Amino acid sequence: MGYVFLFLIGFGFSIMGGVTIIAYMNFLPAGLSWGEYISFITSRVECYFLPIGLLFMHIALKRYPNH
């Protein structure tokens, strides 16, 4: 049951981080270059939810017992 919970937490984190990254793409038409965009999202804490969530899901899928 713990692995299912870890997977769902990871899924939620991935959704939050992915939506935030996509929402920040609205800065591109405002004049930011791709380099500035990457620099901006790497400085935002909420954008780190995507890789953390993917890591949680990976751990849950790899550690789930195969019965």
N, C-alpha and C positions, 0 to 999 in steps of 0.2 A: 504494500500500500504506500510505503514511503517513496518508492520510485515513481509511482503515478503522480504523487503530490509534487515531487521534484520536477517531473516532466511538465506538469501544468504551470508551475511557477516559472519555469524556463520559457514556456510558450507565451505566457503573459508578458514577461520581460522582453522577449523578442518582438512582440507586437508593439509594445510601448516604444522601444528603441527604433524600430523600423518606421513607425508612423512619425516619430519625431524627426528622423533623418529626412523622410520624404517632405515633411512640412517645411523644414529648413531649406529645401530646394527652391522655395519661393524667393529666396534671396538672389538666385542666379539671374533672373530677368531684371533685378534691381541694379545689376552692374557688377556683382562679384564674379571673379574668375573661378575656374574649377579648383585651382590651387588655394585660393582664399577660402573657398567653400570647405575644402578638406581640412584646412587649418582651423576653421571655425568649428566644425563639428567634432574635431578631436579635442577641442578645449571645453566642450559642453559635457557635463556629467551624464545627463539623461540620454545621450547618444551611446554611451557605453552599455546600456541595457541590452542592446541587440547582441553583441558578442557574448555577454554574460549569459543571456538567455539561451543562445545556441549552445554554449558550453554545458549548461545545466541539462538541456535536452539530450545532448550527446552522452553525458555521464549516465543519465537515467536509462537511455536505450542500451548502452554498452553493459551496464551493471545489472539490468533486469534479468532475473533467473529464467532460463529457458526450460520450462516444464511442459 
